Amino acid sequence: MRPSRTGSPRSSTALTNSTDRVIVTRNGVPVVVVVSVEEFESLEETLEILSDRDTVAALHESDQQIAEGLDEVITEDNARARWIR
């Protein structure tokens, strides 16, 4: 691996503290994307969630319920009064 021409210590510090991505090109063509470990782990988690059909179906159902106004917020007190009689 060759050293970066753009001062890598400064670049790695900037990436550590943000969700920015650095795209490395070769002859103007993107070849590598550099992200912080935190951002990488977040992307992996998102991919895991989106690859689970049951979870995606539940998310779609939730979106539909919100769109239909079925997303009523129920406080603990309201829940007790409603279901514990």
Buried (B, 14 or more C-beta within 10 A) or exposed (E): EEEBEEEEEEBBEEBEEEEEEBEEEEEEEEEEEBBBEEBEEEEEEEEEEEEEEEEEEEEEEEEEEEEEEEEEEEEEEEEEEEEEE
